[in-house]
Amino acid sequence: MEYGRVVNLEFKSKEDLVTFRNKWTKWWPNNVPEVVSRKSIRTSETSILLMATYETEEIADKAKEVVEKFFEMEVEHLHDVFAFHGEVLSDGAGAVME
């Protein structure tokens, strides 16, 4: 079952967001377990949502540990972090939950 992680990052400034993002896009491909998909949404001048889907919850948990270390290294740029996670559901036409 696919498992998703969504992290809302709020930065101290626009410059902090840009600095963090540029470091992040260079860092994660070599350090985070393989993902099914990864997207980011810039929700304001000083915030972004990081969204990742993993093949399993176990892989997502490993990724969480590694990603949190990166956040700790870049804490000087961060104002606040909110993380959400859970089973990925299909939103296809006629999708049924059981």
KAKALIN-V812754 format. One record per residue. RES is the residue in three letters. PSI is psi as a letter, one per 20 degrees, with the letter a starting at -180 (999 if undefined). Layout:
res:RES psi:PSI
res:RES psi:PSI
This chain:
res:MET psi:p
res:GLU psi:q
res:TYR psi:p
res:GLY psi:q
res:ARG psi:p
res:VAL psi:p
res:VAL psi:p
res:ASN psi:p
res:LEU psi:p
res:GLU psi:p
res:PHE psi:r
res:LYS psi:h
res:SER psi:r
res:LYS psi:g
res:GLU psi:h
res:ASP psi:g
res:LEU psi:g
res:VAL psi:g
res:THR psi:g
res:PHE psi:g
res:ARG psi:g
res:ASN psi:h
res:LYS psi:g
res:TRP psi:g
res:THR psi:h
res:LYS psi:h
res:TRP psi:g
res:TRP psi:h
res:PRO psi:h
res:ASN psi:i
res:ASN psi:h
res:VAL psi:p
res:PRO psi:q
res:GLU psi:p
res:VAL psi:q
res:VAL psi:g
res:SER psi:q
res:ARG psi:p
res:LYS psi:q
res:SER psi:q
res:ILE psi:p
res:ARG psi:o
res:THR psi:i
res:SER psi:a
res:GLU psi:h
res:THR psi:k
res:SER psi:q
res:ILE psi:q
res:LEU psi:p
res:LEU psi:p
res:MET psi:p
res:ALA psi:q
res:THR psi:p
res:TYR psi:q
res:GLU psi:h
res:THR psi:r
res:GLU psi:h
res:GLU psi:g
res:ILE psi:g
res:ALA psi:h
res:ASP psi:h
res:LYS psi:g
res:ALA psi:g
res:LYS psi:g
res:GLU psi:g
res:VAL psi:g
res:VAL psi:h
res:GLU psi:h
res:LYS psi:g
res:PHE psi:g
res:PHE psi:h
res:GLU psi:h
res:MET psi:h
res:GLU psi:j
res:VAL psi:h
res:GLU psi:h
res:HIS psi:i
res:LEU psi:p
res:HIS psi:g
res:ASP psi:q
res:VAL psi:p
res:PHE psi:p
res:ALA psi:q
res:PHE psi:q
res:HIS psi:q
res:GLY psi:r
res:GLU psi:p
res:VAL psi:p
res:LEU psi:q
res:SER psi:p
res:ASP psi:k
res:GLY psi:q
res:ALA psi:p
res:GLY psi:j
res:ALA psi:p
res:VAL psi:p
res:MET psi:p
res:GLU psi:999
